[in-house]
């Protein structure tokens, strides 16, 4: 069984930064593609960023490109989301997810993911 636990959420003013972490239990973390998704109040959950288990070839939603960076440390079983230049519209619950995949494959659709964390709240004030 794979468990994902997000941390690092909180409150920040517009223009600020936060770094989210997602710790993954299980010995096969290095073989999982990882992704970050978010769900704002009253909206559907949407894709944010993804990274293959090789770490090469990241992919971002247009709304966060150039501001957010996804990375992973396979030795620590952890994936990160560095969020810079935050905007009020980035306010949401952020979820990490894991999917079995080949080394260089990213997953961007929610139904491709096998495991999900409980989410962490990010609030950006104007």
C-alpha positions as CSV (number, residue, x, y, z in Angstrom):
1,X,0.0,0.0,0.0
2,X,1.3,3.5,-0.9
3,X,0.4,6.5,1.3
4,X,1.0,10.1,0.4
5,X,1.2,12.9,3.0
6,X,1.3,16.5,1.9
7,X,2.7,19.4,4.0
8,X,3.9,23.0,3.6
9,X,0.6,24.7,2.8
10,X,-0.5,27.9,4.6
11,X,-1.3,31.5,4.1
12,X,0.8,33.9,2.1
13,X,0.4,37.3,0.5
14,X,0.3,37.7,-3.3
15,X,3.8,37.6,-4.7
16,X,5.0,35.4,-2.0
17,X,6.3,31.8,-2.1
18,X,5.6,28.4,-0.6
19,X,7.1,25.0,-1.0
20,X,4.8,22.0,-0.7
21,X,6.2,18.5,0.1
22,X,4.6,15.1,-0.4
23,X,6.2,12.2,1.5
24,X,5.4,8.8,0.0
25,X,5.6,5.6,1.9
26,X,6.5,2.4,0.2
27,X,9.7,1.0,-1.3
28,X,8.8,1.6,-4.9
29,X,8.5,5.4,-4.9
30,X,11.2,5.7,-7.5
31,X,9.0,3.9,-10.0
32,X,6.0,6.2,-9.7
33,X,5.3,9.2,-11.8
34,X,4.1,12.0,-9.5
35,X,1.7,14.9,-10.0
36,X,0.2,17.8,-8.2
37,X,-3.4,18.8,-8.6
38,X,-5.5,21.5,-6.9
39,X,-9.1,22.2,-6.2
40,X,-10.4,25.7,-5.6
41,X,-13.7,26.4,-3.8
42,X,-16.6,25.7,-6.1
43,X,-14.4,24.4,-8.8
44,X,-13.3,21.0,-10.1
45,X,-9.9,19.6,-9.3
46,X,-7.3,20.5,-11.9
47,X,-3.9,19.5,-13.0
48,X,-0.9,21.6,-11.8
49,X,2.4,19.8,-12.5
50,X,3.8,16.4,-13.2
51,X,7.2,14.6,-13.1
52,X,8.2,11.2,-14.3
53,X,10.1,8.8,-11.9
54,X,13.3,9.5,-13.8
55,X,12.9,13.2,-12.8
56,X,13.4,14.3,-16.4
57,X,10.8,16.0,-18.5
58,X,8.5,17.9,-16.2
59,X,5.1,19.2,-17.4
60,X,3.0,22.2,-16.1
61,X,-0.4,23.7,-16.5
62,X,-0.3,27.0,-18.5
63,X,-1.6,28.8,-15.4
64,X,1.5,28.0,-13.3
65,X,4.2,27.7,-16.0
66,X,7.2,29.9,-15.1
67,X,6.1,30.3,-11.5
68,X,5.9,26.7,-10.1
69,X,8.6,24.0,-10.1
70,X,8.0,20.4,-9.5
71,X,11.0,18.2,-8.3
72,X,11.6,14.9,-6.5
73,X,14.2,13.3,-4.3
74,X,13.9,9.5,-4.8
75,X,16.3,8.9,-1.9
76,X,13.9,10.7,0.4
77,X,10.7,9.4,-1.2
78,X,9.5,13.0,-1.5
79,X,8.1,15.2,-4.3
80,X,8.1,19.0,-4.0
81,X,6.2,21.9,-5.5
82,X,8.0,25.2,-5.3
83,X,5.4,28.0,-5.8
84,X,6.7,31.5,-6.5
85,X,4.9,34.7,-7.5
86,X,1.7,33.4,-5.9
87,X,-1.6,34.9,-7.0
88,X,-5.0,34.9,-5.2
89,X,-6.2,32.6,-7.9
90,X,-3.7,30.0,-6.7
91,X,-5.8,29.6,-3.6
92,X,-6.9,25.9,-3.4
93,X,-6.4,22.6,-1.7
94,X,-3.3,21.0,-3.3
95,X,-3.1,17.3,-3.7
96,X,-0.2,15.1,-4.7
97,X,-0.7,11.8,-6.5
98,X,1.3,8.8,-7.6
99,X,1.0,6.6,-10.7
100,X,2.9,3.6,-11.9
101,X,4.6,4.5,-15.1
102,X,7.7,4.0,-17.3
103,X,10.8,6.1,-16.4
104,X,10.2,9.1,-18.7
105,X,6.4,9.2,-18.8
106,X,4.4,12.0,-17.1
107,X,0.7,11.7,-16.3
108,X,-1.6,14.7,-16.5
109,X,-5.1,13.2,-16.2
110,X,-6.5,12.5,-12.8
111,X,-7.9,9.1,-13.7
112,X,-4.3,7.9,-14.5
113,X,-3.3,8.2,-10.9
114,X,-3.5,5.3,-8.5
115,X,-2.9,7.0,-5.1
116,X,-3.7,10.4,-3.6
117,X,-2.8,12.4,-0.6
118,X,-5.3,14.1,1.7
119,X,-4.5,17.6,0.5
120,X,-3.0,20.7,2.0
121,X,-4.6,24.2,1.9
122,X,-2.9,27.1,0.2
123,X,-4.4,30.5,0.7
124,X,-3.1,33.6,-1.1
125,X,-4.4,37.0,0.0
126,X,-4.4,40.0,-2.4
